[in-house]
Amino acid sequence: MDRVYKKIEIIGISGKSFEDAIEKASKSLHALAWFEVTEQHGRIDNGKIVEFQAIIKVAFKLDE
């Protein structure tokens, strides 16, 4: 079975968690096959974490 996939990098941002940021990013595309977290960042305001950022690479199957 031959298949063709496209791999791109996207960024998800959440005020809850890294996992939520990954889910938000992956919901923007359909038919995802896999993801790889390449970076995680956060933003701190007044000593409190206020934003989680996840940079992920995702692959999705292309139509033939």
N, CA, C and O atoms as a Tripos MOL2 file, in Angstrom:
@<TRIPOS>MOLECULE
protein
  256   255    64     0     0
PROTEIN
NO_CHARGES

@<TRIPOS>ATOM
      1 N           0.8170   -1.1680    0.0000 N.3       1 MET1
      2 CA          0.0000    0.0000    0.0000 C.3       1 MET1
      3 C           0.8720    1.2470    0.0000 C.2       1 MET1
      4 O           1.5940    1.4980    0.9650 O.2       1 MET1
      5 N           0.8140    2.0160   -1.0530 N.am      2 ASP2
      6 CA          1.5760    3.2530   -1.1310 C.3       2 ASP2
      7 C           0.7420    4.4110   -0.6100 C.2       2 ASP2
      8 O          -0.4590    4.4920   -0.8680 O.2       2 ASP2
      9 N           1.3880    5.3030    0.1220 N.am      3 ARG3
     10 CA          0.6970    6.4670    0.6790 C.3       3 ARG3
     11 C           1.6030    7.6790    0.5550 C.2       3 ARG3
     12 O           2.8240    7.5550    0.4590 O.2       3 ARG3
     13 N           0.9870    8.8480    0.5590 N.am      4 VAL4
     14 CA          1.7310   10.1000    0.5360 C.3       4 VAL4
     15 C           1.2170   10.9830    1.6680 C.2       4 VAL4
     16 O           0.0100   11.1620    1.8320 O.2       4 VAL4
     17 N           2.1450   11.5300    2.4440 N.am      5 TYR5
     18 CA          1.7990   12.3910    3.5550 C.3       5 TYR5
     19 C           2.4690   13.7470    3.3920 C.2       5 TYR5
     20 O           3.5240   13.8560    2.7670 O.2       5 TYR5
     21 N           1.8630   14.7580    3.9460 N.am      6 LYS6
     22 CA          2.4320   16.0980    4.0120 C.3       6 LYS6
     23 C           2.7540   16.3780    5.4600 C.2       6 LYS6
     24 O           1.9320   16.1060    6.3360 O.2       6 LYS6
     25 N           3.9430   16.9200    5.7400 N.am      7 LYS7
     26 CA          4.3360   17.2530    7.1060 C.3       7 LYS7
     27 C           4.5150   18.7660    7.2020 C.2       7 LYS7
     28 O           5.2180   19.3750    6.3950 O.2       7 LYS7
     29 N           3.8630   19.3650    8.2120 N.am      8 ILE8
     30 CA          3.9700   20.8010    8.4280 C.3       8 ILE8
     31 C           4.2030   21.0790    9.9050 C.2       8 ILE8
     32 O           4.0490   20.1980   10.7510 O.2       8 ILE8
     33 N           4.5730   22.3080   10.1960 N.am      9 GLU9
     34 CA          4.7760   22.7270   11.5780 C.3       9 GLU9
     35 C           3.7020   23.7560   11.9310 C.2       9 GLU9
     36 O           3.4540   24.6990   11.1800 O.2       9 GLU9
     37 N           3.0750   23.5580   13.0830 N.am     10 ILE10
     38 CA          2.0530   24.5000   13.5460 C.3      10 ILE10
     39 C           2.2700   24.7870   15.0280 C.2      10 ILE10
     40 O           2.9830   24.0600   15.7190 O.2      10 ILE10
     41 N           1.6410   25.8590   15.4990 N.am     11 ILE11
     42 CA          1.7790   26.2790   16.8920 C.3      11 ILE11
     43 C           0.3990   26.3520   17.5300 C.2      11 ILE11
     44 O          -0.5130   26.9810   16.9940 O.2      11 ILE11
     45 N           0.2580   25.7070   18.6710 N.am     12 GLY12
     46 CA         -0.9760   25.7980   19.4470 C.3      12 GLY12
     47 C          -0.7150   26.5820   20.7190 C.2      12 GLY12
     48 O           0.3390   26.4440   21.3400 O.2      12 GLY12
     49 N          -1.6760   27.4030   21.1030 N.am     13 ILE13
     50 CA         -1.5330   28.2400   22.3010 C.3      13 ILE13
     51 C          -2.7680   28.0530   23.1770 C.2      13 ILE13
     52 O          -3.8990   28.0580   22.6900 O.2      13 ILE13
     53 N          -2.5310   27.8880   24.4690 N.am     14 SER14
     54 CA         -3.6230   27.6690   25.4080 C.3      14 SER14
     55 C          -3.3070   28.3310   26.7420 C.2      14 SER14
     56 O          -2.1430   28.4950   27.1070 O.2      14 SER14
     57 N          -4.3380   28.7010   27.4500 N.am     15 GLY15
     58 CA         -4.1800   29.2060   28.7990 C.3      15 GLY15
     59 C          -4.2600   28.1080   29.8470 C.2      15 GLY15
     60 O          -4.0840   28.3690   31.0370 O.2      15 GLY15
     61 N          -4.5300   26.8590   29.4050 N.am     16 LYS16
     62 CA         -4.7180   25.7340   30.3330 C.3      16 LYS16
     63 C          -3.4700   24.8900   30.5300 C.2      16 LYS16
     64 O          -2.9890   24.7290   31.6520 O.2      16 LYS16
     65 N          -2.9350   24.3370   29.4030 N.am     17 SER17
     66 CA         -1.8360   23.3750   29.5180 C.3      17 SER17
     67 C          -1.1700   23.1580   28.1660 C.2      17 SER17
     68 O          -1.6800   23.5890   27.1320 O.2      17 SER17
     69 N          -0.0240   22.4840   28.1880 N.am     18 PHE18
     70 CA          0.6340   22.1120   26.9370 C.3      18 PHE18
     71 C          -0.2340   21.1360   26.1460 C.2      18 PHE18
     72 O          -0.3340   21.2430   24.9230 O.2      18 PHE18
     73 N          -0.8590   20.1900   26.8380 N.am     19 GLU19
     74 CA         -1.7180   19.2100   26.1600 C.3      19 GLU19
     75 C          -2.8710   19.9000   25.4390 C.2      19 GLU19
     76 O          -3.2170   19.5280   24.3180 O.2      19 GLU19
     77 N          -3.4580   20.8930   26.0740 N.am     20 ASP20
     78 CA         -4.5530   21.6240   25.4490 C.3      20 ASP20
     79 C          -4.0540   22.4130   24.2400 C.2      20 ASP20
     80 O          -4.7590   22.5210   23.2360 O.2      20 ASP20
     81 N          -2.8560   22.9580   24.3300 N.am     21 ALA21
     82 CA         -2.2730   23.6820   23.1980 C.3      21 ALA21
     83 C          -2.0470   22.7410   22.0180 C.2      21 ALA21
     84 O          -2.2720   23.1240   20.8690 O.2      21 ALA21
     85 N          -1.6020   21.5140   22.2910 N.am     22 ILE22
     86 CA         -1.3960   20.5180   21.2340 C.3      22 ILE22
     87 C          -2.7360   20.1500   20.6000 C.2      22 ILE22
     88 O          -2.8430   20.0630   19.3760 O.2      22 ILE22
     89 N          -3.7450   19.9370   21.4200 N.am     23 GLU23
     90 CA         -5.0720   19.5990   20.8930 C.3      23 GLU23
     91 C          -5.6410   20.7330   20.0490 C.2      23 GLU23
     92 O          -6.2290   20.4790   18.9980 O.2      23 GLU23
     93 N          -5.4780   21.9680   20.4860 N.am     24 LYS24
     94 CA         -5.9710   23.1090   19.7190 C.3      24 LYS24
     95 C          -5.2820   23.1730   18.3560 C.2      24 LYS24
     96 O          -5.9330   23.4280   17.3430 O.2      24 LYS24
     97 N          -3.9930   22.9460   18.3270 N.am     25 ALA25
     98 CA         -3.2570   22.9840   17.0650 C.3      25 ALA25
     99 C          -3.7080   21.8630   16.1450 C.2      25 ALA25
    100 O          -3.9050   22.0850   14.9500 O.2      25 ALA25
    101 N          -3.8720   20.6680   16.6840 N.am     26 SER26
    102 CA         -4.2120   19.5270   15.8340 C.3      26 SER26
    103 C          -5.6560   19.5840   15.3330 C.2      26 SER26
    104 O          -5.9680   18.9720   14.3110 O.2      26 SER26
    105 N          -6.5420   20.3010   16.0240 N.am     27 LYS27
    106 CA         -7.9310   20.4210   15.5750 C.3      27 LYS27
    107 C          -8.0690   21.3040   14.3440 C.2      27 LYS27
    108 O          -9.1210   21.3170   13.7040 O.2      27 LYS27
    109 N          -7.0270   22.0350   14.0120 N.am     28 SER28
    110 CA         -7.1110   22.9390   12.8600 C.3      28 SER28
    111 C          -6.9600   22.2030   11.5290 C.2      28 SER28
    112 O          -7.1900   22.7840   10.4680 O.2      28 SER28
    113 N          -6.5770   20.9350   11.5800 N.am     29 LEU29
    114 CA         -6.4070   20.1260   10.3690 C.3      29 LEU29
    115 C          -7.2080   18.8390   10.5080 C.2      29 LEU29
    116 O          -7.5610   18.4310   11.6150 O.2      29 LEU29
    117 N          -7.4910   18.2070    9.3790 N.am     30 HIS30
    118 CA         -8.2520   16.9610    9.3890 C.3      30 HIS30
    119 C          -7.3820   15.8090    8.9100 C.2      30 HIS30
    120 O          -6.4030   16.0190    8.1940 O.2      30 HIS30
    121 N          -7.7310   14.6180    9.2970 N.am     31 ALA31
    122 CA         -7.0590   13.3800    8.8750 C.3      31 ALA31
    123 C          -5.5830   13.3510    9.2670 C.2      31 ALA31
    124 O          -4.7260   12.9410    8.4830 O.2      31 ALA31
    125 N          -5.3040   13.7920   10.4890 N.am     32 LEU32
    126 CA         -3.9140   13.7440   10.9500 C.3      32 LEU32
    127 C          -3.5030   12.3060   11.2320 C.2      32 LEU32
    128 O          -4.2840   11.5070   11.7480 O.2      32 LEU32
    129 N          -2.2580   11.9970   10.8820 N.am     33 ALA33
    130 CA         -1.7370   10.6530   11.1000 C.3      33 ALA33
    131 C          -0.8650   10.5960   12.3610 C.2      33 ALA33
    132 O          -0.9020    9.6060   13.0920 O.2      33 ALA33
    133 N          -0.0970   11.6340   12.6160 N.am     34 TRP34
    134 CA          0.7790   11.6620   13.7830 C.3      34 TRP34
    135 C           1.2090   13.0850   14.0840 C.2      34 TRP34
    136 O           1.0290   13.9830   13.2620 O.2      34 TRP34
    137 N           1.7850   13.2920   15.2780 N.am     35 PHE35
    138 CA          2.3590   14.5890   15.6220 C.3      35 PHE35
    139 C           3.6430   14.3770   16.4090 C.2      35 PHE35
    140 O           3.8600   13.3270   17.0140 O.2      35 PHE35
    141 N           4.4810   15.3960   16.3840 N.am     36 GLU36
    142 CA          5.7400   15.3800   17.1260 C.3      36 GLU36
    143 C           5.9030   16.7530   17.7620 C.2      36 GLU36
    144 O           5.9120   17.7640   17.0610 O.2      36 GLU36
    145 N           6.0320   16.7970   19.0780 N.am     37 VAL37
    146 CA          6.2530   18.0620   19.7650 C.3      37 VAL37
    147 C           7.7260   18.4200   19.6080 C.2      37 VAL37
    148 O           8.6080   17.6670   20.0220 O.2      37 VAL37
    149 N           7.9830   19.5830   19.0020 N.am     38 THR38
    150 CA          9.3710   19.9930   18.7810 C.3      38 THR38
    151 C           9.8400   21.0270   19.8000 C.2      38 THR38
    152 O          11.0240   21.0900   20.1320 O.2      38 THR38
    153 N           8.8960   21.8420   20.2980 N.am     39 GLU39
    154 CA          9.2450   22.8530   21.2980 C.3      39 GLU39
    155 C           8.0460   23.1250   22.1950 C.2      39 GLU39
    156 O           6.8950   22.9870   21.7810 O.2      39 GLU39
    157 N           8.3360   23.5100   23.4200 N.am     40 GLN40
    158 CA          7.3010   23.9650   24.3430 C.3      40 GLN40
    159 C           7.7950   25.2600   24.9780 C.2      40 GLN40
    160 O           8.9410   25.3620   25.4180 O.2      40 GLN40
    161 N           6.9010   26.2460   25.0140 N.am     41 HIS41
    162 CA          7.2330   27.5390   25.6000 C.3      41 HIS41
    163 C           6.0540   27.9850   26.4460 C.2      41 HIS41
    164 O           4.9510   27.4540   26.3250 O.2      41 HIS41
    165 N           6.2940   28.9450   27.2860 N.am     42 GLY42
    166 CA          5.2130   29.5200   28.0700 C.3      42 GLY42
    167 C           5.4390   30.9950   28.2850 C.2      42 GLY42
    168 O           6.5330   31.5150   28.0670 O.2      42 GLY42
    169 N           4.3890   31.6570   28.7160 N.am     43 ARG43
    170 CA          4.4800   33.0820   29.0370 C.3      43 ARG43
    171 C           4.0970   33.2560   30.4890 C.2      43 ARG43
    172 O           3.1130   32.6860   30.9600 O.2      43 ARG43
    173 N           4.8840   34.0500   31.1950 N.am     44 ILE44
    174 CA          4.6680   34.3010   32.6170 C.3      44 ILE44
    175 C           4.2770   35.7590   32.7970 C.2      44 ILE44
    176 O           4.8860   36.6500   32.2050 O.2      44 ILE44
    177 N           3.2510   36.0000   33.6250 N.am     45 ASP45
    178 CA          2.8120   37.3550   33.9360 C.3      45 ASP45
    179 C           2.6240   37.4470   35.4410 C.2      45 ASP45
    180 O           1.8330   36.7000   36.0160 O.2      45 ASP45
    181 N           3.3350   38.3460   36.0740 N.am     46 ASN46
    182 CA          3.2720   38.5120   37.5360 C.3      46 ASN46
    183 C           3.5410   37.2130   38.2810 C.2      46 ASN46
    184 O           2.8700   36.9080   39.2670 O.2      46 ASN46
    185 N           4.5160   36.4520   37.8150 N.am     47 GLY47
    186 CA          4.9090   35.2210   38.4850 C.3      47 GLY47
    187 C           3.9980   34.0320   38.2550 C.2      47 GLY47
    188 O           4.1840   32.9820   38.8700 O.2      47 GLY47
    189 N           3.0130   34.1790   37.3760 N.am     48 LYS48
    190 CA          2.0700   33.1030   37.1140 C.3      48 LYS48
    191 C           2.1140   32.7160   35.6360 C.2      48 LYS48
    192 O           2.2050   33.5810   34.7650 O.2      48 LYS48
    193 N           2.0480   31.4170   35.3580 N.am     49 ILE49
    194 CA          1.9940   30.9600   33.9680 C.3      49 ILE49
    195 C           0.6280   31.3110   33.4040 C.2      49 ILE49
    196 O          -0.3990   30.8820   33.9300 O.2      49 ILE49
    197 N           0.6210   32.0870   32.3370 N.am     50 VAL50
    198 CA         -0.6460   32.5370   31.7500 C.3      50 VAL50
    199 C          -0.8620   31.9920   30.3410 C.2      50 VAL50
    200 O          -1.9520   32.1210   29.7830 O.2      50 VAL50
    201 N           0.1770   31.3830   29.7670 N.am     51 GLU51
    202 CA          0.0290   30.8730   28.4030 C.3      51 GLU51
    203 C           1.0030   29.7210   28.1620 C.2      51 GLU51
    204 O           2.1740   29.7850   28.5350 O.2      51 GLU51
    205 N           0.4880   28.6730   27.5330 N.am     52 PHE52
    206 CA          1.2890   27.5230   27.1380 C.3      52 PHE52
    207 C           1.3400   27.4920   25.6200 C.2      52 PHE52
    208 O           0.3100   27.6290   24.9600 O.2      52 PHE52
    209 N           2.5320   27.3130   25.0620 N.am     53 GLN53
    210 CA          2.7050   27.2720   23.6100 C.3      53 GLN53
    211 C           3.3820   25.9550   23.2350 C.2      53 GLN53
    212 O           4.4000   25.5850   23.8180 O.2      53 GLN53
    213 N           2.8140   25.2620   22.2710 N.am     54 ALA54
    214 CA          3.3900   23.9990   21.7990 C.3      54 ALA54
    215 C           3.6080   24.1000   20.2900 C.2      54 ALA54
    216 O           2.6680   24.3280   19.5280 O.2      54 ALA54
    217 N           4.8530   23.9290   19.8770 N.am     55 ILE55
    218 CA          5.1740   23.8830   18.4550 C.3      55 ILE55
    219 C           5.2510   22.4130   18.0840 C.2      55 ILE55
    220 O           6.0420   21.6580   18.6500 O.2      55 ILE55
    221 N           4.4190   22.0130   17.1230 N.am     56 ILE56
    222 CA          4.3650   20.6060   16.7510 C.3      56 ILE56
    223 C           4.4870   20.4470   15.2420 C.2      56 ILE56
    224 O           4.0890   21.3180   14.4680 O.2      56 ILE56
    225 N           5.0460   19.3190   14.8520 N.am     57 LYS57
    226 CA          5.0390   18.8960   13.4610 C.3      57 LYS57
    227 C           3.9360   17.8610   13.3360 C.2      57 LYS57
    228 O           3.8380   16.9430   14.1510 O.2      57 LYS57
    229 N           3.1130   18.0100   12.3200 N.am     58 VAL58
    230 CA          2.0120   17.0730   12.1030 C.3      58 VAL58
    231 C           2.0720   16.5500   10.6690 C.2      58 VAL58
    232 O           2.5340   17.2370    9.7580 O.2      58 VAL58
    233 N           1.6030   15.3370   10.4960 N.am     59 ALA59
    234 CA          1.5260   14.7490    9.1530 C.3      59 ALA59
    235 C           0.0970   14.3350    8.8900 C.2      59 ALA59
    236 O          -0.5960   13.8140    9.7640 O.2      59 ALA59
    237 N          -0.3250   14.5790    7.6620 N.am     60 PHE60
    238 CA         -1.6590   14.1520    7.2530 C.3      60 PHE60
    239 C          -1.5780   13.5610    5.8700 C.2      60 PHE60
    240 O          -0.7450   13.9510    5.0520 O.2      60 PHE60
    241 N          -2.4650   12.6050    5.6220 N.am     61 LYS61
    242 CA         -2.4660   11.8740    4.3570 C.3      61 LYS61
    243 C          -3.0520   12.7500    3.2420 C.2      61 LYS61
    244 O          -4.0920   13.3850    3.4120 O.2      61 LYS61
    245 N          -2.3730   12.7670    2.1230 N.am     62 LEU62
    246 CA         -2.8540   13.4950    0.9600 C.3      62 LEU62
    247 C          -3.7460   12.6130    0.1250 C.2      62 LEU62
    248 O          -3.5440   11.4010    0.0520 O.2      62 LEU62
    249 N          -4.7270   13.2130   -0.5010 N.am     63 ASP63
    250 CA         -5.6010   12.4740   -1.4180 C.3      63 ASP63
    251 C          -4.8150   12.0940   -2.6630 C.2      63 ASP63
    252 O          -3.9140   12.8070   -3.1040 O.2      63 ASP63
    253 N          -5.1840   10.9630   -3.2040 N.am     64 GLU64
    254 CA         -4.4980   10.5200   -4.4240 C.3      64 GLU64
    255 C          -5.1780   11.0390   -5.6420 C.2      64 GLU64
    256 O          -4.7380   10.7660   -6.7590 O.2      64 GLU64
@<TRIPOS>BOND
     1     1     2 1
     2     2     3 1
     3     3     4 2
     4     3     5 am
     5     5     6 1
     6     6     7 1
     7     7     8 2
     8     7     9 am
     9     9    10 1
    10    10    11 1
    11    11    12 2
    12    11    13 am
    13    13    14 1
    14    14    15 1
    15    15    16 2
    16    15    17 am
    17    17    18 1
    18    18    19 1
    19    19    20 2
    20    19    21 am
    21    21    22 1
    22    22    23 1
    23    23    24 2
    24    23    25 am
    25    25    26 1
    26    26    27 1
    27    27    28 2
    28    27    29 am
    29    29    30 1
    30    30    31 1
    31    31    32 2
    32    31    33 am
    33    33    34 1
    34    34    35 1
    35    35    36 2
    36    35    37 am
    37    37    38 1
    38    38    39 1
    39    39    40 2
    40    39    41 am
    41    41    42 1
    42    42    43 1
    43    43    44 2
    44    43    45 am
    45    45    46 1
    46    46    47 1
    47    47    48 2
    48    47    49 am
    49    49    50 1
    50    50    51 1
    51    51    52 2
    52    51    53 am
    53    53    54 1
    54    54    55 1
    55    55    56 2
    56    55    57 am
    57    57    58 1
    58    58    59 1
    59    59    60 2
    60    59    61 am
    61    61    62 1
    62    62    63 1
    63    63    64 2
    64    63    65 am
    65    65    66 1
    66    66    67 1
    67    67    68 2
    68    67    69 am
    69    69    70 1
    70    70    71 1
    71    71    72 2
    72    71    73 am
    73    73    74 1
    74    74    75 1
    75    75    76 2
    76    75    77 am
    77    77    78 1
    78    78    79 1
    79    79    80 2
    80    79    81 am
    81    81    82 1
    82    82    83 1
    83    83    84 2
    84    83    85 am
    85    85    86 1
    86    86    87 1
    87    87    88 2
    88    87    89 am
    89    89    90 1
    90    90    91 1
    91    91    92 2
    92    91    93 am
    93    93    94 1
    94    94    95 1
    95    95    96 2
    96    95    97 am
    97    97    98 1
    98    98    99 1
    99    99   100 2
   100    99   101 am
   101   101   102 1
   102   102   103 1
   103   103   104 2
   104   103   105 am
   105   105   106 1
   106   106   107 1
   107   107   108 2
   108   107   109 am
   109   109   110 1
   110   110   111 1
   111   111   112 2
   112   111   113 am
   113   113   114 1
   114   114   115 1
   115   115   116 2
   116   115   117 am
   117   117   118 1
   118   118   119 1
   119   119   120 2
   120   119   121 am
   121   121   122 1
   122   122   123 1
   123   123   124 2
   124   123   125 am
   125   125   126 1
   126   126   127 1
   127   127   128 2
   128   127   129 am
   129   129   130 1
   130   130   131 1
   131   131   132 2
   132   131   133 am
   133   133   134 1
   134   134   135 1
   135   135   136 2
   136   135   137 am
   137   137   138 1
   138   138   139 1
   139   139   140 2
   140   139   141 am
   141   141   142 1
   142   142   143 1
   143   143   144 2
   144   143   145 am
   145   145   146 1
   146   146   147 1
   147   147   148 2
   148   147   149 am
   149   149   150 1
   150   150   151 1
   151   151   152 2
   152   151   153 am
   153   153   154 1
   154   154   155 1
   155   155   156 2
   156   155   157 am
   157   157   158 1
   158   158   159 1
   159   159   160 2
   160   159   161 am
   161   161   162 1
   162   162   163 1
   163   163   164 2
   164   163   165 am
   165   165   166 1
   166   166   167 1
   167   167   168 2
   168   167   169 am
   169   169   170 1
   170   170   171 1
   171   171   172 2
   172   171   173 am
   173   173   174 1
   174   174   175 1
   175   175   176 2
   176   175   177 am
   177   177   178 1
   178   178   179 1
   179   179   180 2
   180   179   181 am
   181   181   182 1
   182   182   183 1
   183   183   184 2
   184   183   185 am
   185   185   186 1
   186   186   187 1
   187   187   188 2
   188   187   189 am
   189   189   190 1
   190   190   191 1
   191   191   192 2
   192   191   193 am
   193   193   194 1
   194   194   195 1
   195   195   196 2
   196   195   197 am
   197   197   198 1
   198   198   199 1
   199   199   200 2
   200   199   201 am
   201   201   202 1
   202   202   203 1
   203   203   204 2
   204   203   205 am
   205   205   206 1
   206   206   207 1
   207   207   208 2
   208   207   209 am
   209   209   210 1
   210   210   211 1
   211   211   212 2
   212   211   213 am
   213   213   214 1
   214   214   215 1
   215   215   216 2
   216   215   217 am
   217   217   218 1
   218   218   219 1
   219   219   220 2
   220   219   221 am
   221   221   222 1
   222   222   223 1
   223   223   224 2
   224   223   225 am
   225   225   226 1
   226   226   227 1
   227   227   228 2
   228   227   229 am
   229   229   230 1
   230   230   231 1
   231   231   232 2
   232   231   233 am
   233   233   234 1
   234   234   235 1
   235   235   236 2
   236   235   237 am
   237   237   238 1
   238   238   239 1
   239   239   240 2
   240   239   241 am
   241   241   242 1
   242   242   243 1
   243   243   244 2
   244   243   245 am
   245   245   246 1
   246   246   247 1
   247   247   248 2
   248   247   249 am
   249   249   250 1
   250   250   251 1
   251   251   252 2
   252   251   253 am
   253   253   254 1
   254   254   255 1
   255   255   256 2
@<TRIPOS>SUBSTRUCTURE
     1 MET1         2 RESIDUE 1 A MET
     2 ASP2         6 RESIDUE 1 A ASP
     3 ARG3        10 RESIDUE 1 A ARG
     4 VAL4        14 RESIDUE 1 A VAL
     5 TYR5        18 RESIDUE 1 A TYR
     6 LYS6        22 RESIDUE 1 A LYS
     7 LYS7        26 RESIDUE 1 A LYS
     8 ILE8        30 RESIDUE 1 A ILE
     9 GLU9        34 RESIDUE 1 A GLU
    10 ILE10       38 RESIDUE 1 A ILE
    11 ILE11       42 RESIDUE 1 A ILE
    12 GLY12       46 RESIDUE 1 A GLY
    13 ILE13       50 RESIDUE 1 A ILE
    14 SER14       54 RESIDUE 1 A SER
    15 GLY15       58 RESIDUE 1 A GLY
    16 LYS16       62 RESIDUE 1 A LYS
    17 SER17       66 RESIDUE 1 A SER
    18 PHE18       70 RESIDUE 1 A PHE
    19 GLU19       74 RESIDUE 1 A GLU
    20 ASP20       78 RESIDUE 1 A ASP
    21 ALA21       82 RESIDUE 1 A ALA
    22 ILE22       86 RESIDUE 1 A ILE
    23 GLU23       90 RESIDUE 1 A GLU
    24 LYS24       94 RESIDUE 1 A LYS
    25 ALA25       98 RESIDUE 1 A ALA
    26 SER26      102 RESIDUE 1 A SER
    27 LYS27      106 RESIDUE 1 A LYS
    28 SER28      110 RESIDUE 1 A SER
    29 LEU29      114 RESIDUE 1 A LEU
    30 HIS30      118 RESIDUE 1 A HIS
    31 ALA31      122 RESIDUE 1 A ALA
    32 LEU32      126 RESIDUE 1 A LEU
    33 ALA33      130 RESIDUE 1 A ALA
    34 TRP34      134 RESIDUE 1 A TRP
    35 PHE35      138 RESIDUE 1 A PHE
    36 GLU36      142 RESIDUE 1 A GLU
    37 VAL37      146 RESIDUE 1 A VAL
    38 THR38      150 RESIDUE 1 A THR
    39 GLU39      154 RESIDUE 1 A GLU
    40 GLN40      158 RESIDUE 1 A GLN
    41 HIS41      162 RESIDUE 1 A HIS
    42 GLY42      166 RESIDUE 1 A GLY
    43 ARG43      170 RESIDUE 1 A ARG
    44 ILE44      174 RESIDUE 1 A ILE
    45 ASP45      178 RESIDUE 1 A ASP
    46 ASN46      182 RESIDUE 1 A ASN
    47 GLY47      186 RESIDUE 1 A GLY
    48 LYS48      190 RESIDUE 1 A LYS
    49 ILE49      194 RESIDUE 1 A ILE
    50 VAL50      198 RESIDUE 1 A VAL
    51 GLU51      202 RESIDUE 1 A GLU
    52 PHE52      206 RESIDUE 1 A PHE
    53 GLN53      210 RESIDUE 1 A GLN
    54 ALA54      214 RESIDUE 1 A ALA
    55 ILE55      218 RESIDUE 1 A ILE
    56 ILE56      222 RESIDUE 1 A ILE
    57 LYS57      226 RESIDUE 1 A LYS
    58 VAL58      230 RESIDUE 1 A VAL
    59 ALA59      234 RESIDUE 1 A ALA
    60 PHE60      238 RESIDUE 1 A PHE
    61 LYS61      242 RESIDUE 1 A LYS
    62 LEU62      246 RESIDUE 1 A LEU
    63 ASP63      250 RESIDUE 1 A ASP
    64 GLU64      254 RESIDUE 1 A GLU
